[in-house]
């Protein structure tokens, strides 16, 4: 694990802050307040960045905003000639063709840490031609922005290891931490084989796991509230402790009871999470709630370099084929036939990027 650098983190937080309000800018006091430091601490950094042209200072308002030197740096980053550069227009085209947001993810490792995925492009439906979505896109409970780092916790990232050896799959499964069953690889093996056979992956939403997690959180909160009440009563007087215990709600669980329920629900949740979220086959006549549909771009060595990923959202009313009745993509529920159609579209785009970058596609 690499050591944190508070000064570097503060600098990066500054750029994120200024990017959140690109036209108005922020005063020195506002920047210091957002960074949680004094104006004297942040002032030298602001001055150095302004001298380099990375920041611009308004002469009258005395606010700072992003400067022109960042434009040159951004253009240089966009002209790296890598697979992610080739994938960007395909992500935008996929979003326009399917009516579903599409992100291009690229592997981005940190020395001494597990490899993550970085958001390299965001294509939105009906965006102007060639336009990217700097504001981001929602994926479940998360908001994704360009440059965001994603930890591929199973089943997310399955497409990255489907063609890899068991060691890579085991490293990926290790991200489950204590939630990992002993037979995790055996459970996911059919799903990984299905990805290799199709050339694309679909990850299915698991409502049961979410409900179990919510219930565990409720139990934890109830346990903490009960403990706090008992502690407060004990501080008041021994008699109060007896009274508080006697009048405690009947639904209050003991710590051992809650821990046992937590272990039981974790076991059930893990089983459903692994068994149901990465299907080996897709039934055209069935209904699914996919969270994403994605396909790999391969480099010259046959390794996954980029992942093109359709982000499936959720909203209220659902049509027969997952459309919202206005042509605005999907509401989350899709027929198996539609899932297959989208999967083949994503795979075709990923194959085109592989060919354009002289990569070597690996078959099942």
Helices and strands as residue ranges (DSSP letters): H 6-20, E 26-27, H 28-35, H 39-51, E 55-57, E 63-66, H 69-77, H 83-98, E 102-108, E 116-123, E 137-139, E 142-144, E 149-150, H 158-161, H 166-173, G 174-179, H 184-198, E 201-204, H 207-236, H 238-246, H 255-276, E 287-288, E 290-298, E 304-311, E 334-335, H 336-356
